[in-house]
Amino acid sequence: RTTTRDETPDAPLFTIYPATLQRVKIAFLSAGNGVGIEAFEFQDPGYKSPGLEYEYNRGGVFHVALTAADPEGVARKCLEMGGRQIGGTVDVGEGKALYLQDPWGTAIEELSCSLEASVANTS
């Protein structure tokens, strides 16, 4: 859903973030046990493009790993949207993996198999 400061000025989101934030799109994913993920797309103002160098050792979240039937297809879509691939595609366990950086600098590991299968029989 998209939320704007004009429509909901007292929303907790606009209390947490500075007055410069005017519009944000939010998606929520929740599991049955209450564990959840929130994804934010700051639209006004939008994200600034990250530097060209991927900073794997910066503070904060290093990356997120997701399973996709076609990691190379996800990579093509990411590239079309302004992202980039970090390194090459590698064999892991029973599948393939690759790292992407979305247009906002988030590192995403795409796996063609489950996490458990990707680490099976590896050292």
Buried (B, 14 or more C-beta within 10 A) or exposed (E): EEBBBEEEEEEEBBEEBEEEBBBBEEEEEEEEEEEEEEEEEBBEEEBEEBEEEBEEEEEEEEBEEEBBEEBBEBBEEBEEEEBBBBEEBEEBBBBBBBBBBBBBBBBBBBBBBEBEBBEEEEE
